Amino acid sequence: MIPEVTQPQRLEAHRAAVNAVAFAPYGQWLASCGDDKVIRLWDVRNGREIRRLEEHRDCVRSVAFSPDGRWLASGGDDKVIRLWEARNGQEIRRLEGHGDWVRSVVFSPDGRWLASGGDDKVIRLWDVRNGQEIRRLEGHEDWVRSVAFSPDGRWLASGGDDGVIRLWDVRSGREIRRLEGHEDWVRSVAFSPDGQWLASGGDDKVIRLGDVRSGREVRRLEGHRDCVRSVAFSPDGQWLASGDDDGIIRLWDVRNGQEVRRLEEPQAAVNGVAFSPDEPWLASGCSDGTVWLWRLNRDQIVISGPFQGAVARVRIIARPPPSWVKRGDKT
């Protein structure tokens, strides 16, 4: 069934751009972070701010909840990854080692490891229990903008400004597959809930869906008129949401690649999109400092509010390698 959409509301949030949004595993809390150096936790049921975390010394680029919801990880331009106890907002650990901005952090499905990637072109794997770096994955020739674990935790996907998506064996740290096809920077990568597909989006305005095991591109979703900054699968894997610099969020039917709904309310670059794990919510963050919340029902999508801020996120995939073009200015 094609989702129906109603008029959204707006909620106050960050004083500057929101660079990422992430749902807690139980779906009632949303974390947002931005250029104001602050992480905010929200109760999505009423739009109220629950907690504010303010230890970062520069823009915060990424946030992620652990699978059990106990921990929150964040990374940004101060080159430090911070681990917080979500329940009380206490910083419990700092992970230091990146030589430049940290753009993406993600927990492994079992919660034991944290992966991070950034402008030093390196992906680092950390032991959450003691904060020690346990592995370093090197191979990207430019900034790493997005990292994602497969649902079974065996593989890690990464994408960035070299236009290549790399698939890594987590235990050995070996690169096992290289997915080429994007003709510009890759902004985001995401595994489908069953681990079969990998979705990606970037500055070539195209979303690619690929088969994880073969690396073969199986579908190309076209329609965005500007840079695709973020993609996310719904928890049942039926829908894919994507946001672009044109201020449009598109919902796609993964089975046939058809665009089924277009959300144009933000009217500002959509830097990130995220579904809640239990599927009643879709969140997005924009360059004008707003975060939007759509409440999802079984048969329809009901928009219930945005927060002030800005967001950034996307996922990648493959295709036979073409030449690709880089832009001069990086953001």
C-alpha positions in Angstrom: 0.0 0.0 0.0 1.3 3.5 -0.9 1.8 5.6 2.2 -0.4 8.6 2.7 0.9 11.8 4.3 -0.7 14.6 6.3 0.4 18.1 7.2 3.5 18.3 9.4 4.2 20.3 12.6 7.4 22.0 13.7 9.4 21.6 16.9 12.3 23.8 18.2 15.7 22.1 18.3 19.3 23.1 17.4 20.7 26.6 17.0 22.6 25.5 13.9 22.7 22.7 11.4 21.7 19.2 12.5 24.2 16.7 11.0 22.6 13.4 12.1 19.6 11.8 13.7 19.3 8.3 15.3 16.5 6.4 17.0 17.0 4.4 20.2 16.2 0.7 19.7 12.9 1.0 21.5 11.9 3.8 19.2 10.6 6.4 21.7 13.8 8.4 21.9 15.5 10.3 19.1 19.1 11.7 19.2 20.1 14.7 17.1 23.5 16.4 16.7 24.7 19.5 14.9 27.0 22.3 14.2 26.1 23.9 17.6 28.3 21.2 19.2 25.4 19.8 21.1 23.6 16.4 21.2 20.0 16.5 22.1 17.7 13.6 23.1 14.0 13.9 22.4 10.9 12.0 23.4 9.2 11.5 20.0 5.8 11.0 21.6 5.5 14.6 22.7 8.5 16.3 21.0 10.0 17.3 24.4 13.8 17.5 24.9 14.9 15.0 27.5 18.6 15.7 27.8 21.3 17.8 26.3 25.0 16.6 26.0 27.5 19.4 25.6 31.1 18.0 25.9 32.1 18.2 22.2 34.3 21.2 21.3 33.3 21.4 17.7 30.6 20.3 15.3 29.1 16.9 16.0 28.7 14.9 12.8 27.3 11.5 13.8 25.3 9.8 16.6 24.4 6.2 17.2 22.6 4.2 19.9 23.9 0.8 21.0 21.6 -2.1 20.2 20.4 -2.4 23.8 19.9 1.4 24.1 22.3 1.7 27.0 25.0 3.7 25.2 25.1 6.6 22.8 28.2 7.2 20.6 29.0 10.5 19.0 31.8 11.8 16.8 32.7 15.1 15.1 35.2 17.8 14.1 37.1 17.6 17.4 38.3 14.2 16.2 37.1 12.5 19.4 34.5 9.8 19.8 32.5 10.0 23.0 30.5 7.3 24.6 27.6 8.3 26.8 25.2 6.6 29.1 21.9 7.4 27.5 19.9 7.0 30.7 21.7 9.8 32.6 23.8 11.6 29.9 27.1 10.9 31.6 30.2 10.6 29.4 31.8 7.3 30.2 34.6 7.0 27.7 36.6 8.9 25.0 38.0 7.1 22.0 40.9 9.0 20.5 43.0 8.1 17.4 41.5 9.7 14.4 43.7 12.4 12.8 40.8 14.4 11.4 37.1 14.9 11.6 35.0 11.9 12.5 32.0 11.7 10.1 30.3 8.4 10.9 29.9 6.1 14.0 28.0 2.8 14.3 27.7 0.0 16.8 28.0 -3.6 15.8 24.7 -5.6 16.1 25.9 -7.3 19.3 27.0 -4.0 20.8 30.6 -5.2 21.4 32.3 -3.1 18.7 32.0 0.5 17.4 33.1 1.4 13.9 34.1 5.0 12.9 35.2 6.7 9.7 36.3 10.2 8.9 38.5 12.6 7.0 41.8 10.8 7.8 40.6 8.1 5.3 40.8 5.4 8.0 38.1 3.2 9.5 38.7 2.2 13.1 37.1 -0.6 15.1 36.9 -0.1 18.8 36.2 -2.4 21.8 33.2 -0.7 23.5 34.0 -2.3 26.9 37.5 -0.8 27.3 37.7 1.9 24.5 40.7 0.2 22.9 41.2 0.4 19.1 41.3 -3.2 17.9 41.6 -2.9 14.2 42.3 -0.3 11.5 40.9 -0.6 8.0 42.8 1.3 5.3 42.1 1.4 1.6 40.0 4.5 0.9 41.8 7.2 -1.0 39.7 10.0 0.3 37.4 11.0 3.2 35.2 8.2 4.6 31.6 9.6 5.0 29.6 6.6 6.1 30.1 3.2 7.7 27.4 0.5 8.3 27.5 -3.0 9.8 25.6 -5.9 8.1 22.7 -7.2 10.3 24.7 -10.4 11.2 27.8 -8.3 12.1 30.1 -10.2 9.7 30.7 -7.3 7.3 31.2 -3.6 7.4 30.4 -1.4 4.4 32.1 2.0 3.9 31.8 4.8 1.4 33.3 8.2 0.8 34.8 10.8 -1.5 36.8 8.3 -3.6 33.4 7.2 -5.0 34.0 3.5 -4.0 32.1 1.3 -1.6 34.2 -1.2 0.2 33.0 -4.3 2.0 35.2 -5.5 4.8 35.4 -8.8 6.8 35.0 -7.5 10.4 37.0 -10.4 12.1 40.0 -10.3 9.8 39.9 -6.7 8.7 40.3 -7.7 5.1 38.7 -5.9 2.2 36.6 -8.6 0.5 34.8 -6.6 -2.1 34.9 -3.3 -3.9 31.7 -1.8 -5.3 32.3 0.8 -8.0 29.7 2.7 -9.9 29.0 6.0 -8.3 30.3 8.9 -10.4 30.9 11.2 -7.5 31.2 11.2 -3.7 29.2 8.6 -1.7 27.5 10.2 1.2 25.8 7.2 2.9 25.5 3.4 2.9 22.9 1.2 4.5 22.2 -2.6 4.6 18.7 -3.9 4.2 17.3 -5.6 7.4 17.8 -9.0 5.9 21.4 -8.2 4.8 20.7 -9.0 1.2 20.9 -5.5 -0.2 23.2 -2.5 0.2 21.8 0.9 -0.7 23.9 4.0 -1.4 23.5 7.6 -2.4 25.7 10.5 -3.2 26.6 13.5 -5.3 25.8 11.8 -8.6 22.1 12.1 -7.6 21.5 8.4 -8.0 20.6 5.7 -5.4 22.0 2.3 -6.1 20.8 -1.0 -4.8 23.2 -3.9 -4.9 23.4 -7.6 -4.1 25.8 -7.8 -1.1 27.1 -11.3 -1.9 27.8 -10.7 -5.6 28.5 -7.0 -5.6 26.2 -6.7 -8.6 24.0 -3.7 -9.0 20.4 -4.9 -9.2 18.5 -1.6 -9.3 19.0 2.1 -9.8 16.6 4.6 -8.3 16.6 7.9 -10.3 14.6 11.0 -9.7 16.6 13.2 -7.4 17.7 16.5 -9.0 20.5 17.2 -6.5 23.0 15.5 -4.2 21.5 12.5 -2.3 22.8 12.9 1.3 21.0 10.1 3.1 19.2 6.8 2.6 17.5 4.5 5.1 15.5 1.2 4.9 12.3 0.8 6.8 12.5 -2.0 9.5 10.6 -4.4 7.3 12.8 -3.7 4.3 9.9 -2.8 2.1 10.6 1.0 1.8 13.7 3.1 1.3 13.7 6.8 2.2 16.2 9.2 0.7 16.8 12.9 1.2 18.6 15.4 -1.1 20.0 19.0 -1.3 16.8 20.1 -3.0 14.8 19.6 0.2 12.8 16.6 -1.0 12.4 13.3 0.8 11.4 10.4 -1.5 10.0 7.0 -0.5 10.8 4.1 -2.8 9.3 0.6 -3.1 12.4 -1.6 -2.8 10.7 -4.5 -4.7 10.3 -2.6 -8.0 12.4 0.6 -7.5 9.3 2.8 -8.0 9.0 6.2 -6.2 5.8 5.9 -4.2 5.7 9.2 -2.3 7.4 12.6 -2.3 7.7 14.8 0.8 8.4 18.4 0.0 7.7 20.1 3.3 11.3 20.7 4.5 12.2 23.1 1.6 15.8 22.9 2.7 18.6 20.4 2.1 17.8 17.1 3.8 21.0 15.9 5.3 19.8 12.7 7.0 16.8 10.3 7.3 16.2 7.5 9.8 13.4 5.0 10.5 12.7 3.9 14.1 13.3 0.2 14.7 9.7 -0.5 15.5 8.4 1.5 12.5 6.0 4.1 13.9 8.4 7.0 13.0 10.5 8.5 10.2 12.9 11.3 11.1 14.8 13.7 8.9 17.2 16.6 9.5 17.7 19.6 7.3 20.2 22.4 6.5 17.9 25.1 7.8 18.2 23.7 11.3 15.0 21.7 11.4 14.4 18.0 12.3 11.1 16.5 11.0 9.2 13.6 12.5 6.7 11.6 10.6 4.5 9.3 12.5 3.9 6.1 10.6 0.7 4.0 10.8 0.1 0.6 9.2 -1.6 2.2 6.2 -0.4 5.8 6.2 2.4 8.2 7.2 1.4 11.1 9.5 3.8 13.9 9.9 3.9 15.1 13.4 6.8 17.5 13.7 10.3 18.9 13.0 13.0 20.2 15.3 15.4 23.1 14.5 18.8 21.9 13.3 20.6 20.2 10.2 21.3 16.6 9.1 23.6 14.3 7.0 23.4 10.6 6.0 23.4 8.1 3.0 24.3 4.5 1.9 26.2 3.0 -1.0 26.3 0.2 -3.6 28.0 -1.1 -6.8 28.1 -1.3 -10.6 30.9 -1.7 -13.2 33.5 1.1 -12.7 33.0 4.3 -14.7 35.1 7.4 -14.4 34.0 9.6 -11.7 34.3 13.4 -11.1 35.2 15.1 -7.8 34.0 18.5 -6.7 36.4 21.1 -5.7 34.8 22.1 -2.4 34.2 19.6 0.3 31.4 19.8 2.8 
